[in-house]
Amino acid sequence: MRPGIKNLAALILITAVAACAPPPVKVAPVPVQLPPPATPAMPLPPGGAALSMTLPPIGVDGIRVTPNRGLSRDEQIWHFRSALNVAALNCQGPVWGQIATEYNKFIVIHKVLLSKTSKSVDREYVARYPKQNGLRIRDTRMTDLYNYFALPPVRAQYCDMALRKLQEANQVPKEALPEYAMGSLADIDNVFVNFYDAYAKYERDLADWNMKYAPKPVYDPANNIMAPPVNTSP
């Protein structure tokens, strides 16, 4: 047999054998086991505040109703003085230590106006509550106001603001203090309003987190009750 014919025959034989061979086995890829997505951290209250708080409500004008809303002119001046007084009592340390010194200057520089303002506020309370002890009501309101200004989570921002306001107030002409005090009271109160707004957002975020990620209670048919959720965290 000639070489060309011999090679052709061999090629035909190989092709025939290949055609009869079983098809290659397809190996399915091994699925990659991805870790489950991490659960986002549970939201925490702003400023290290308590897990539960009562917030001042939102007024019809969309602004929180704090003890510094809806005041007369003289009440605003006195509330400003009260805010500075609380700062002098509660803000200590190397940064805020001078607040007490600045406050003592403040009550000396503006003592005439402050005395007149306090007497005017007394008269307002007596007239506002004619059949009650107006002065006692005023004392109670002042206690509540001092507690409001002593809110721990905003202490740093509050003390910083009080120090700046005291330094400015001690440079304000005596006759200009009323207008300065009213505007500054709003600035100080905004420190607290901003905190309460942040806390309200925390409450919304926490409710959303609980709905998505918190362990759900399971039904216990033996006792016909909802059993507490099982804590699967390590």
ABEGO torsion letter per residue (X at the ends): XBAAAAAAAAAAAAAAAAAABBBBBBBBBBBBBBBBBBBBBBBBBBGGBBABBBBBBBBAAGBBBBAABGBBAAAAAAAAAAAAAAAAAABBEAAAAAAAAAAAAAAAAAAAAAAAAAAAAAAAAAAABAABBAAAAAAAAAAAAAAAAABAAAAAAAAAAAAAAAAAAAABBAAAAAAAAAAAAAAAAAAAAAAAAAAAAAAAAAAAAAAAABBBBBBBAAAGBBBBBBBABX
